[in-house]
């Protein structure tokens, strides 16, 4: 006899209805699930529910009918979703933490919205190591309502083997199928995504799932790590019906994960021995710069360390790894952040089962080859109010300085907050500190603003900075053009140096504005902060000192690492505002990660190199232009579909609905 939960509106003295007929196995599973979770099942006594003819119901005085553990979890989940308090004694701590993350990710609790990849890396080392084991386990479980699921480190399902047709159909309905991502940020609490987030084993039963479509399932996932470098490669998961779950699932899936890692170790040993042999042979034959790399290993000789600037090494390796993945010998010419160009001979190494990386022979072929380093630039103190020594920032500063010395009118274009005005002001202060400097913001456009422009141009000498020119109306563009025209062709060495700043992120410029900017012979792109992220280590102490007026406040290494991994869409201005919030709460001591505001918590897994950041931006722009069609974006960028899929996942790019799959991409 199954006893239903009390009617929600019942009060002491009222009535409840008790179902005396058996319905289906799913109704019995609530108490069973509680037993598996370690909660004793609470059932009604004969006195609380008297027998009646099968299938009948009758009204009885209200009694206290304790909810079964699974029902309590279901009610707790409902309370959580409507922001009511949740008893921590009912919901396990890891599940409650996962629910909280799911809400932070804005995961819908009542429907599925999952990204899909039609090409999900079928030939990765993980797949090669795991496939025989997954097939063996699936064969052992043939006919059982259990599914063995292999996912990559982004939660994308690579393989699914199910021994029961009903379960197989249900998994299709909830999109737990190859190509779909079950990362927590997309589908909330589940055995796959929660194992990835927690970097450890995860078990999720029934109503513990965040999305209601998964409440009939139970799953246990265990991360798979590379046995040599500890890198997280993916997850192995066992999924079954909620009513079939038991504690042995965790033990079984942990055993499968261990076997896959042992196979990875064996395969890695063969691959790395082959690569080491090829590397040593190359070093003996060639006295130049030699590197060897695979998915898990990077080696370089002393000549390579001497020749390559640290900032150049990662972009070179990234491009070479892409070439080696083709499995063919290739020669590349790679432009490096320092300004040098490298000629790279890529020679794959082979082991049974496929490529094991390869060996690189590197030569610098630019004009300044030997000992090429970052572009020389005066110490930051020589450029007042500017901070940073990264190659891209240095190159930008040098270009602006060069155009100032030749008195060429200049357009500074870049995203908001990159420091366009600061750069113009700093260059003026460096080269002619005694001369007149005037900044006029086009946001203040009107008759008086135009009059001030005309007056400054007539004054001669000095520097005139016209900010936010892209925000001028059509009338304003015409008026400014008329004011500039008499001075545009002037050869007077005393004419003012005019700089216009333009927001590069705004919509396409009007023809009139394009024509106006054409009267400025030079344009310099001011790089976004993510393209010279190494300068954060210099900017942070500089800005803190400015905000605290020299007080003893420093940034801890851990906090600095978090700041370095941020994307900074608002650039230096956003960094300044973040530090201002911190200084408002802490004025001395050391800034820790806990002191950082919430906007700093969304970080990339690692610090992107400048070239990687540029590539990431190019992919995003191509996806926007193609309405999320990854295949079309790949063609636009001249890369393969497999490459763009891998880079989208690697950079954590969120893709809009894709026309090439018909699903969210």
Secondary structure as a PSIPRED ss2 file (coil, helix, strand):
# PSIPRED VFORMAT (PSIPRED V4.0)

   1 X C   1.000  0.000  0.000
   2 X C   1.000  0.000  0.000
   3 X C   1.000  0.000  0.000
   4 X C   1.000  0.000  0.000
   5 X C   1.000  0.000  0.000
   6 X C   1.000  0.000  0.000
   7 X C   1.000  0.000  0.000
   8 X C   1.000  0.000  0.000
   9 X C   1.000  0.000  0.000
  10 X C   1.000  0.000  0.000
  11 X C   1.000  0.000  0.000
  12 X C   1.000  0.000  0.000
  13 X C   1.000  0.000  0.000
  14 X C   1.000  0.000  0.000
  15 X E   0.000  0.000  1.000
  16 X E   0.000  0.000  1.000
  17 X E   0.000  0.000  1.000
  18 X C   1.000  0.000  0.000
  19 X C   1.000  0.000  0.000
  20 X C   1.000  0.000  0.000
  21 X C   1.000  0.000  0.000
  22 X C   1.000  0.000  0.000
  23 X C   1.000  0.000  0.000
  24 X C   1.000  0.000  0.000
  25 X H   0.000  1.000  0.000
  26 X H   0.000  1.000  0.000
  27 X H   0.000  1.000  0.000
  28 X H   0.000  1.000  0.000
  29 X H   0.000  1.000  0.000
  30 X H   0.000  1.000  0.000
  31 X H   0.000  1.000  0.000
  32 X H   0.000  1.000  0.000
  33 X H   0.000  1.000  0.000
  34 X H   0.000  1.000  0.000
  35 X H   0.000  1.000  0.000
  36 X H   0.000  1.000  0.000
  37 X C   1.000  0.000  0.000
  38 X C   1.000  0.000  0.000
  39 X C   1.000  0.000  0.000
  40 X C   1.000  0.000  0.000
  41 X C   1.000  0.000  0.000
  42 X C   1.000  0.000  0.000
  43 X C   1.000  0.000  0.000
  44 X C   1.000  0.000  0.000
  45 X C   1.000  0.000  0.000
  46 X C   1.000  0.000  0.000
  47 X C   1.000  0.000  0.000
  48 X C   1.000  0.000  0.000
  49 X C   1.000  0.000  0.000
  50 X C   1.000  0.000  0.000
  51 X C   1.000  0.000  0.000
  52 X C   1.000  0.000  0.000
  53 X C   1.000  0.000  0.000
  54 X C   1.000  0.000  0.000
  55 X C   1.000  0.000  0.000
  56 X C   1.000  0.000  0.000
  57 X C   1.000  0.000  0.000
  58 X C   1.000  0.000  0.000
  59 X E   0.000  0.000  1.000
  60 X E   0.000  0.000  1.000
  61 X E   0.000  0.000  1.000
  62 X C   1.000  0.000  0.000
  63 X C   1.000  0.000  0.000
  64 X C   1.000  0.000  0.000
  65 X C   1.000  0.000  0.000
  66 X C   1.000  0.000  0.000
  67 X C   1.000  0.000  0.000
  68 X C   1.000  0.000  0.000
  69 X H   0.000  1.000  0.000
  70 X H   0.000  1.000  0.000
  71 X H   0.000  1.000  0.000
  72 X H   0.000  1.000  0.000
  73 X H   0.000  1.000  0.000
  74 X H   0.000  1.000  0.000
  75 X H   0.000  1.000  0.000
  76 X H   0.000  1.000  0.000
  77 X H   0.000  1.000  0.000
  78 X H   0.000  1.000  0.000
  79 X H   0.000  1.000  0.000
  80 X H   0.000  1.000  0.000
  81 X H   0.000  1.000  0.000
  82 X C   1.000  0.000  0.000
  83 X C   1.000  0.000  0.000
  84 X C   1.000  0.000  0.000
  85 X C   1.000  0.000  0.000
  86 X C   1.000  0.000  0.000
  87 X C   1.000  0.000  0.000
  88 X C   1.000  0.000  0.000
  89 X C   1.000  0.000  0.000
  90 X C   1.000  0.000  0.000
  91 X C   1.000  0.000  0.000
  92 X C   1.000  0.000  0.000
  93 X H   0.000  1.000  0.000
  94 X H   0.000  1.000  0.000
  95 X H   0.000  1.000  0.000
  96 X H   0.000  1.000  0.000
  97 X H   0.000  1.000  0.000
  98 X H   0.000  1.000  0.000
  99 X H   0.000  1.000  0.000
 100 X H   0.000  1.000  0.000
 101 X H   0.000  1.000  0.000
 102 X H   0.000  1.000  0.000
 103 X H   0.000  1.000  0.000
 104 X H   0.000  1.000  0.000
 105 X C   1.000  0.000  0.000
 106 X C   1.000  0.000  0.000
 107 X C   1.000  0.000  0.000
 108 X C   1.000  0.000  0.000
 109 X C   1.000  0.000  0.000
 110 X C   1.000  0.000  0.000
 111 X C   1.000  0.000  0.000
 112 X C   1.000  0.000  0.000
 113 X C   1.000  0.000  0.000
 114 X C   1.000  0.000  0.000
 115 X C   1.000  0.000  0.000
 116 X E   0.000  0.000  1.000
 117 X C   1.000  0.000  0.000
 118 X C   1.000  0.000  0.000
 119 X C   1.000  0.000  0.000
 120 X C   1.000  0.000  0.000
 121 X C   1.000  0.000  0.000
 122 X C   1.000  0.000  0.000
 123 X C   1.000  0.000  0.000
 124 X C   1.000  0.000  0.000
 125 X H   0.000  1.000  0.000
 126 X H   0.000  1.000  0.000
 127 X H   0.000  1.000  0.000
 128 X H   0.000  1.000  0.000
 129 X H   0.000  1.000  0.000
 130 X H   0.000  1.000  0.000
 131 X H   0.000  1.000  0.000
 132 X H   0.000  1.000  0.000
 133 X H   0.000  1.000  0.000
 134 X H   0.000  1.000  0.000
 135 X H   0.000  1.000  0.000
 136 X H   0.000  1.000  0.000
 137 X H   0.000  1.000  0.000
 138 X H   0.000  1.000  0.000
 139 X H   0.000  1.000  0.000
 140 X H   0.000  1.000  0.000
 141 X C   1.000  0.000  0.000
 142 X C   1.000  0.000  0.000
 143 X C   1.000  0.000  0.000
 144 X C   1.000  0.000  0.000
 145 X C   1.000  0.000  0.000
 146 X E   0.000  0.000  1.000
 147 X E   0.000  0.000  1.000
 148 X E   0.000  0.000  1.000
 149 X E   0.000  0.000  1.000
 150 X E   0.000  0.000  1.000
 151 X E   0.000  0.000  1.000
 152 X E   0.000  0.000  1.000
 153 X C   1.000  0.000  0.000
 154 X C   1.000  0.000  0.000
 155 X C   1.000  0.000  0.000
 156 X E   0.000  0.000  1.000
 157 X E   0.000  0.000  1.000
 158 X E   0.000  0.000  1.000
 159 X E   0.000  0.000  1.000
 160 X E   0.000  0.000  1.000
 161 X E   0.000  0.000  1.000
 162 X E   0.000  0.000  1.000
 163 X C   1.000  0.000  0.000
 164 X C   1.000  0.000  0.000
 165 X H   0.000  1.000  0.000
 166 X H   0.000  1.000  0.000
 167 X H   0.000  1.000  0.000
 168 X H   0.000  1.000  0.000
 169 X H   0.000  1.000  0.000
 170 X H   0.000  1.000  0.000
 171 X H   0.000  1.000  0.000
 172 X H   0.000  1.000  0.000
 173 X H   0.000  1.000  0.000
 174 X C   1.000  0.000  0.000
 175 X C   1.000  0.000  0.000
 176 X C   1.000  0.000  0.000
 177 X C   1.000  0.000  0.000
 178 X C   1.000  0.000  0.000
 179 X C   1.000  0.000  0.000
 180 X E   0.000  0.000  1.000
 181 X E   0.000  0.000  1.000
 182 X C   1.000  0.000  0.000
 183 X C   1.000  0.000  0.000
 184 X H   0.000  1.000  0.000
 185 X H   0.000  1.000  0.000
 186 X H   0.000  1.000  0.000
 187 X H   0.000  1.000  0.000
 188 X C   1.000  0.000  0.000
 189 X C   1.000  0.000  0.000
 190 X C   1.000  0.000  0.000
 191 X H   0.000  1.000  0.000
 192 X H   0.000  1.000  0.000
 193 X H   0.000  1.000  0.000
 194 X H   0.000  1.000  0.000
 195 X H   0.000  1.000  0.000
 196 X H   0.000  1.000  0.000
 197 X H   0.000  1.000  0.000
 198 X H   0.000  1.000  0.000
 199 X C   1.000  0.000  0.000
 200 X C   1.000  0.000  0.000
 201 X C   1.000  0.000  0.000
 202 X E   0.000  0.000  1.000
 203 X E   0.000  0.000  1.000
 204 X E   0.000  0.000  1.000
 205 X E   0.000  0.000  1.000
 206 X H   0.000  1.000  0.000
 207 X H   0.000  1.000  0.000
 208 X H   0.000  1.000  0.000
 209 X C   1.000  0.000  0.000
 210 X C   1.000  0.000  0.000
 211 X C   1.000  0.000  0.000
 212 X H   0.000  1.000  0.000
 213 X H   0.000  1.000  0.000
 214 X H   0.000  1.000  0.000
 215 X C   1.000  0.000  0.000
 216 X C   1.000  0.000  0.000
 217 X E   0.000  0.000  1.000
 218 X E   0.000  0.000  1.000
 219 X E   0.000  0.000  1.000
 220 X E   0.000  0.000  1.000
 221 X E   0.000  0.000  1.000
 222 X E   0.000  0.000  1.000
 223 X E   0.000  0.000  1.000
 224 X E   0.000  0.000  1.000
 225 X E   0.000  0.000  1.000
 226 X C   1.000  0.000  0.000
 227 X C   1.000  0.000  0.000
 228 X C   1.000  0.000  0.000
 229 X C   1.000  0.000  0.000
 230 X C   1.000  0.000  0.000
 231 X C   1.000  0.000  0.000
 232 X E   0.000  0.000  1.000
 233 X E   0.000  0.000  1.000
 234 X E   0.000  0.000  1.000
 235 X E   0.000  0.000  1.000
 236 X E   0.000  0.000  1.000
 237 X E   0.000  0.000  1.000
 238 X E   0.000  0.000  1.000
 239 X E   0.000  0.000  1.000
 240 X E   0.000  0.000  1.000
 241 X E   0.000  0.000  1.000
 242 X H   0.000  1.000  0.000
 243 X H   0.000  1.000  0.000
 244 X H   0.000  1.000  0.000
 245 X C   1.000  0.000  0.000
 246 X C   1.000  0.000  0.000
 247 X C   1.000  0.000  0.000
 248 X H   0.000  1.000  0.000
 249 X H   0.000  1.000  0.000
 250 X H   0.000  1.000  0.000
 251 X H   0.000  1.000  0.000
 252 X H   0.000  1.000  0.000
 253 X H   0.000  1.000  0.000
 254 X H   0.000  1.000  0.000
 255 X H   0.000  1.000  0.000
 256 X H   0.000  1.000  0.000
 257 X H   0.000  1.000  0.000
 258 X H   0.000  1.000  0.000
 259 X H   0.000  1.000  0.000
 260 X H   0.000  1.000  0.000
 261 X H   0.000  1.000  0.000
 262 X H   0.000  1.000  0.000
 263 X H   0.000  1.000  0.000
 264 X H   0.000  1.000  0.000
 265 X H   0.000  1.000  0.000
 266 X H   0.000  1.000  0.000
 267 X H   0.000  1.000  0.000
 268 X H   0.000  1.000  0.000
 269 X H   0.000  1.000  0.000
 270 X H   0.000  1.000  0.000
 271 X H   0.000  1.000  0.000
 272 X H   0.000  1.000  0.000
 273 X H   0.000  1.000  0.000
 274 X H   0.000  1.000  0.000
 275 X H   0.000  1.000  0.000
 276 X H   0.000  1.000  0.000
 277 X H   0.000  1.000  0.000
 278 X H   0.000  1.000  0.000
 279 X H   0.000  1.000  0.000
 280 X H   0.000  1.000  0.000
 281 X H   0.000  1.000  0.000
 282 X H   0.000  1.000  0.000
 283 X H   0.000  1.000  0.000
 284 X H   0.000  1.000  0.000
 285 X H   0.000  1.000  0.000
 286 X C   1.000  0.000  0.000
 287 X C   1.000  0.000  0.000
 288 X C   1.000  0.000  0.000
 289 X E   0.000  0.000  1.000
 290 X E   0.000  0.000  1.000
 291 X E   0.000  0.000  1.000
 292 X E   0.000  0.000  1.000
 293 X E   0.000  0.000  1.000
 294 X C   1.000  0.000  0.000
 295 X C   1.000  0.000  0.000
 296 X C   1.000  0.000  0.000
 297 X C   1.000  0.000  0.000
 298 X E   0.000  0.000  1.000
 299 X E   0.000  0.000  1.000
 300 X E   0.000  0.000  1.000
 301 X C   1.000  0.000  0.000
 302 X H   0.000  1.000  0.000
 303 X H   0.000  1.000  0.000
 304 X H   0.000  1.000  0.000
 305 X H   0.000  1.000  0.000
 306 X H   0.000  1.000  0.000
 307 X H   0.000  1.000  0.000
 308 X C   1.000  0.000  0.000
 309 X C   1.000  0.000  0.000
 310 X H   0.000  1.000  0.000
 311 X H   0.000  1.000  0.000
 312 X H   0.000  1.000  0.000
 313 X H   0.000  1.000  0.000
 314 X H   0.000  1.000  0.000
 315 X H   0.000  1.000  0.000
 316 X H   0.000  1.000  0.000
 317 X H   0.000  1.000  0.000
 318 X H   0.000  1.000  0.000
 319 X H   0.000  1.000  0.000
 320 X H   0.000  1.000  0.000
 321 X H   0.000  1.000  0.000
 322 X H   0.000  1.000  0.000
 323 X H   0.000  1.000  0.000
 324 X H   0.000  1.000  0.000
 325 X C   1.000  0.000  0.000
 326 X C   1.000  0.000  0.000
 327 X C   1.000  0.000  0.000
 328 X C   1.000  0.000  0.000
 329 X C   1.000  0.000  0.000
 330 X E   0.000  0.000  1.000
 331 X E   0.000  0.000  1.000
 332 X E   0.000  0.000  1.000
 333 X E   0.000  0.000  1.000
 334 X E   0.000  0.000  1.000
 335 X E   0.000  0.000  1.000
 336 X C   1.000  0.000  0.000
 337 X C   1.000  0.000  0.000
 338 X C   1.000  0.000  0.000
 339 X C   1.000  0.000  0.000
 340 X C   1.000  0.000  0.000
 341 X E   0.000  0.000  1.000
 342 X E   0.000  0.000  1.000
 343 X E   0.000  0.000  1.000
 344 X E   0.000  0.000  1.000
 345 X E   0.000  0.000  1.000
 346 X E   0.000  0.000  1.000
 347 X E   0.000  0.000  1.000
 348 X E   0.000  0.000  1.000
 349 X E   0.000  0.000  1.000
 350 X E   0.000  0.000  1.000
 351 X E   0.000  0.000  1.000
 352 X C   1.000  0.000  0.000
 353 X C   1.000  0.000  0.000
 354 X E   0.000  0.000  1.000
 355 X E   0.000  0.000  1.000
 356 X E   0.000  0.000  1.000
 357 X E   0.000  0.000  1.000
 358 X E   0.000  0.000  1.000
 359 X E   0.000  0.000  1.000
 360 X E   0.000  0.000  1.000
 361 X E   0.000  0.000  1.000
 362 X E   0.000  0.000  1.000
 363 X E   0.000  0.000  1.000
 364 X E   0.000  0.000  1.000
 365 X C   1.000  0.000  0.000
 366 X C   1.000  0.000  0.000
 367 X C   1.000  0.000  0.000
 368 X C   1.000  0.000  0.000
 369 X C   1.000  0.000  0.000
 370 X C   1.000  0.000  0.000
 371 X C   1.000  0.000  0.000
 372 X C   1.000  0.000  0.000
 373 X C   1.000  0.000  0.000
 374 X C   1.000  0.000  0.000
 375 X C   1.000  0.000  0.000
 376 X C   1.000  0.000  0.000
 377 X C   1.000  0.000  0.000
 378 X C   1.000  0.000  0.000
 379 X C   1.000  0.000  0.000
 380 X H   0.000  1.000  0.000
 381 X H   0.000  1.000  0.000
 382 X H   0.000  1.000  0.000
 383 X C   1.000  0.000  0.000
 384 X C   1.000  0.000  0.000
 385 X C   1.000  0.000  0.000
 386 X C   1.000  0.000  0.000
 387 X C   1.000  0.000  0.000
 388 X C   1.000  0.000  0.000
 389 X C   1.000  0.000  0.000
 390 X C   1.000  0.000  0.000
 391 X H   0.000  1.000  0.000
 392 X H   0.000  1.000  0.000
 393 X H   0.000  1.000  0.000
 394 X H   0.000  1.000  0.000
 395 X H   0.000  1.000  0.000
 396 X H   0.000  1.000  0.000
 397 X H   0.000  1.000  0.000
 398 X H   0.000  1.000  0.000
 399 X H   0.000  1.000  0.000
 400 X H   0.000  1.000  0.000
 401 X H   0.000  1.000  0.000
 402 X H   0.000  1.000  0.000
 403 X H   0.000  1.000  0.000
 404 X H   0.000  1.000  0.000
 405 X H   0.000  1.000  0.000
 406 X C   1.000  0.000  0.000
 407 X C   1.000  0.000  0.000
 408 X C   1.000  0.000  0.000
 409 X C   1.000  0.000  0.000
 410 X E   0.000  0.000  1.000
 411 X E   0.000  0.000  1.000
 412 X E   0.000  0.000  1.000
 413 X E   0.000  0.000  1.000
 414 X E   0.000  0.000  1.000
 415 X C   1.000  0.000  0.000
 416 X C   1.000  0.000  0.000
 417 X C   1.000  0.000  0.000
 418 X C   1.000  0.000  0.000
 419 X C   1.000  0.000  0.000
 420 X H   0.000  1.000  0.000
 421 X H   0.000  1.000  0.000
 422 X H   0.000  1.000  0.000
 423 X H   0.000  1.000  0.000
 424 X H   0.000  1.000  0.000
 425 X H   0.000  1.000  0.000
 426 X H   0.000  1.000  0.000
 427 X H   0.000  1.000  0.000
 428 X H   0.000  1.000  0.000
 429 X H   0.000  1.000  0.000
 430 X H   0.000  1.000  0.000
 431 X H   0.000  1.000  0.000
 432 X C   1.000  0.000  0.000
 433 X C   1.000  0.000  0.000
 434 X C   1.000  0.000  0.000
 435 X C   1.000  0.000  0.000
 436 X C   1.000  0.000  0.000
 437 X E   0.000  0.000  1.000
 438 X E   0.000  0.000  1.000
 439 X E   0.000  0.000  1.000
 440 X E   0.000  0.000  1.000
 441 X E   0.000  0.000  1.000
 442 X H   0.000  1.000  0.000
 443 X H   0.000  1.000  0.000
 444 X H   0.000  1.000  0.000
 445 X C   1.000  0.000  0.000
 446 X C   1.000  0.000  0.000
 447 X H   0.000  1.000  0.000
 448 X H   0.000  1.000  0.000
 449 X H   0.000  1.000  0.000
 450 X H   0.000  1.000  0.000
 451 X H   0.000  1.000  0.000
 452 X H   0.000  1.000  0.000
 453 X H   0.000  1.000  0.000
 454 X H   0.000  1.000  0.000
 455 X H   0.000  1.000  0.000
 456 X H   0.000  1.000  0.000
 457 X H   0.000  1.000  0.000
 458 X H   0.000  1.000  0.000
 459 X H   0.000  1.000  0.000
 460 X C   1.000  0.000  0.000
 461 X C   1.000  0.000  0.000
 462 X C   1.000  0.000  0.000
 463 X E   0.000  0.000  1.000
 464 X E   0.000  0.000  1.000
 465 X E   0.000  0.000  1.000
 466 X E   0.000  0.000  1.000
 467 X E   0.000  0.000  1.000
 468 X C   1.000  0.000  0.000
 469 X H   0.000  1.000  0.000
 470 X H   0.000  1.000  0.000
 471 X H   0.000  1.000  0.000
 472 X C   1.000  0.000  0.000
 473 X C   1.000  0.000  0.000
 474 X H   0.000  1.000  0.000
 475 X H   0.000  1.000  0.000
 476 X H   0.000  1.000  0.000
 477 X H   0.000  1.000  0.000
 478 X H   0.000  1.000  0.000
 479 X H   0.000  1.000  0.000
 480 X H   0.000  1.000  0.000
 481 X H   0.000  1.000  0.000
 482 X H   0.000  1.000  0.000
 483 X H   0.000  1.000  0.000
 484 X H   0.000  1.000  0.000
 485 X H   0.000  1.000  0.000
 486 X H   0.000  1.000  0.000
 487 X H   0.000  1.000  0.000
 488 X H   0.000  1.000  0.000
 489 X C   1.000  0.000  0.000
 490 X C   1.000  0.000  0.000
 491 X C   1.000  0.000  0.000
 492 X C   1.000  0.000  0.000
 493 X C   1.000  0.000  0.000
 494 X C   1.000  0.000  0.000
 495 X C   1.000  0.000  0.000
 496 X C   1.000  0.000  0.000
 497 X E   0.000  0.000  1.000
 498 X E   0.000  0.000  1.000
 499 X E   0.000  0.000  1.000
 500 X E   0.000  0.000  1.000
 501 X E   0.000  0.000  1.000
 502 X E   0.000  0.000  1.000
 503 X E   0.000  0.000  1.000
 504 X C   1.000  0.000  0.000
 505 X C   1.000  0.000  0.000
 506 X C   1.000  0.000  0.000
 507 X C   1.000  0.000  0.000
 508 X C   1.000  0.000  0.000
 509 X C   1.000  0.000  0.000
 510 X C   1.000  0.000  0.000
 511 X H   0.000  1.000  0.000
 512 X H   0.000  1.000  0.000
 513 X H   0.000  1.000  0.000
 514 X H   0.000  1.000  0.000
 515 X H   0.000  1.000  0.000
 516 X H   0.000  1.000  0.000
 517 X H   0.000  1.000  0.000
 518 X C   1.000  0.000  0.000
 519 X C   1.000  0.000  0.000
 520 X C   1.000  0.000  0.000
 521 X C   1.000  0.000  0.000
 522 X E   0.000  0.000  1.000
 523 X E   0.000  0.000  1.000
 524 X E   0.000  0.000  1.000
 525 X E   0.000  0.000  1.000
 526 X C   1.000  0.000  0.000
 527 X C   1.000  0.000  0.000
 528 X C   1.000  0.000  0.000
 529 X H   0.000  1.000  0.000
 530 X H   0.000  1.000  0.000
 531 X H   0.000  1.000  0.000
 532 X H   0.000  1.000  0.000
 533 X H   0.000  1.000  0.000
 534 X H   0.000  1.000  0.000
 535 X H   0.000  1.000  0.000
 536 X H   0.000  1.000  0.000
 537 X H   0.000  1.000  0.000
 538 X H   0.000  1.000  0.000
 539 X H   0.000  1.000  0.000
 540 X H   0.000  1.000  0.000
 541 X H   0.000  1.000  0.000
 542 X H   0.000  1.000  0.000
 543 X H   0.000  1.000  0.000
 544 X H   0.000  1.000  0.000
 545 X H   0.000  1.000  0.000
 546 X H   0.000  1.000  0.000
 547 X H   0.000  1.000  0.000
 548 X H   0.000  1.000  0.000
 549 X C   1.000  0.000  0.000
 550 X C   1.000  0.000  0.000
 551 X C   1.000  0.000  0.000
 552 X C   1.000  0.000  0.000
 553 X E   0.000  0.000  1.000
 554 X E   0.000  0.000  1.000
 555 X E   0.000  0.000  1.000
 556 X C   1.000  0.000  0.000
 557 X H   0.000  1.000  0.000
 558 X H   0.000  1.000  0.000
 559 X H   0.000  1.000  0.000
 560 X H   0.000  1.000  0.000
 561 X H   0.000  1.000  0.000
 562 X H   0.000  1.000  0.000
 563 X H   0.000  1.000  0.000
 564 X H   0.000  1.000  0.000
 565 X C   1.000  0.000  0.000
 566 X C   1.000  0.000  0.000
 567 X C   1.000  0.000  0.000
 568 X C   1.000  0.000  0.000
 569 X C   1.000  0.000  0.000
 570 X C   1.000  0.000  0.000
 571 X H   0.000  1.000  0.000
 572 X H   0.000  1.000  0.000
 573 X H   0.000  1.000  0.000
 574 X H   0.000  1.000  0.000
 575 X H   0.000  1.000  0.000
 576 X H   0.000  1.000  0.000
 577 X H   0.000  1.000  0.000
 578 X H   0.000  1.000  0.000
 579 X H   0.000  1.000  0.000
 580 X H   0.000  1.000  0.000
 581 X H   0.000  1.000  0.000
 582 X H   0.000  1.000  0.000
 583 X H   0.000  1.000  0.000
 584 X H   0.000  1.000  0.000
 585 X H   0.000  1.000  0.000
 586 X C   1.000  0.000  0.000
 587 X C   1.000  0.000  0.000
 588 X C   1.000  0.000  0.000
 589 X E   0.000  0.000  1.000
 590 X E   0.000  0.000  1.000
 591 X E   0.000  0.000  1.000
 592 X C   1.000  0.000  0.000
 593 X H   0.000  1.000  0.000
 594 X H   0.000  1.000  0.000
 595 X H   0.000  1.000  0.000
 596 X C   1.000  0.000  0.000
 597 X C   1.000  0.000  0.000
 598 X H   0.000  1.000  0.000
 599 X H   0.000  1.000  0.000
 600 X H   0.000  1.000  0.000
 601 X C   1.000  0.000  0.000
 602 X C   1.000  0.000  0.000
 603 X C   1.000  0.000  0.000
 604 X C   1.000  0.000  0.000
 605 X C   1.000  0.000  0.000
 606 X C   1.000  0.000  0.000
 607 X C   1.000  0.000  0.000
 608 X C   1.000  0.000  0.000
 609 X C   1.000  0.000  0.000
 610 X H   0.000  1.000  0.000
 611 X H   0.000  1.000  0.000
 612 X H   0.000  1.000  0.000
 613 X H   0.000  1.000  0.000
 614 X H   0.000  1.000  0.000
 615 X H   0.000  1.000  0.000
 616 X H   0.000  1.000  0.000
 617 X H   0.000  1.000  0.000
 618 X H   0.000  1.000  0.000
 619 X H   0.000  1.000  0.000
 620 X H   0.000  1.000  0.000
 621 X H   0.000  1.000  0.000
 622 X H   0.000  1.000  0.000
 623 X H   0.000  1.000  0.000
 624 X H   0.000  1.000  0.000
 625 X H   0.000  1.000  0.000
 626 X C   1.000  0.000  0.000
 627 X C   1.000  0.000  0.000
 628 X C   1.000  0.000  0.000
 629 X C   1.000  0.000  0.000
 630 X H   0.000  1.000  0.000
 631 X H   0.000  1.000  0.000
 632 X H   0.000  1.000  0.000
 633 X H   0.000  1.000  0.000
 634 X H   0.000  1.000  0.000
 635 X H   0.000  1.000  0.000
 636 X H   0.000  1.000  0.000
 637 X H   0.000  1.000  0.000
 638 X C   1.000  0.000  0.000
 639 X C   1.000  0.000  0.000
 640 X C   1.000  0.000  0.000
 641 X H   0.000  1.000  0.000
 642 X H   0.000  1.000  0.000
 643 X H   0.000  1.000  0.000
 644 X H   0.000  1.000  0.000
 645 X H   0.000  1.000  0.000
 646 X H   0.000  1.000  0.000
 647 X H   0.000  1.000  0.000
 648 X H   0.000  1.000  0.000
 649 X H   0.000  1.000  0.000
 650 X H   0.000  1.000  0.000
 651 X H   0.000  1.000  0.000
 652 X C   1.000  0.000  0.000
 653 X C   1.000  0.000  0.000
 654 X C   1.000  0.000  0.000
 655 X C   1.000  0.000  0.000
 656 X C   1.000  0.000  0.000
 657 X E   0.000  0.000  1.000
 658 X C   1.000  0.000  0.000
 659 X C   1.000  0.000  0.000
 660 X C   1.000  0.000  0.000
 661 X C   1.000  0.000  0.000
 662 X C   1.000  0.000  0.000
 663 X C   1.000  0.000  0.000
 664 X E   0.000  0.000  1.000
 665 X C   1.000  0.000  0.000
